[in-house]
Amino acid sequence: QVQLVESGGGLAQPGGSLRLSCAASGFTFSSYAMSWARQAPGKGLEWVSGIYSDGSVTYYADSVKGRFTISRDNAKNTVYLQMNSLKPEDTALYYCAKDSRPLSTIVARNLREYDYWGQGTQVTVSS
């Protein structure tokens, strides 16, 4: 069965850094684009970043561009989100998600294109 397990969340100060990890199993990880999305209190689910199946191309929401970096290690079936220069508005539950389409030539920003989700890891940015 498909399983996505996020880790690495926690409490950070404004300007600080965290690195999130998502360990995947139950599918051919190297064949699928992956994304991170987040949900802040009282807000809808927001797409944050995505990466091609081979890691060659990455995409970011404007709100995190220049501060966050997505990467993946297909040998370890893991996708990462390095978060630097954190802001209080980054506070959210962060989810890892698998694109439903193998070897897609795009990274979907429409979250309905993702068929499996992790349980989420909480990131809190506060002084």
Disulfide bonds with the S-S distance in Angstrom:
Cys22-Cys96 2.15
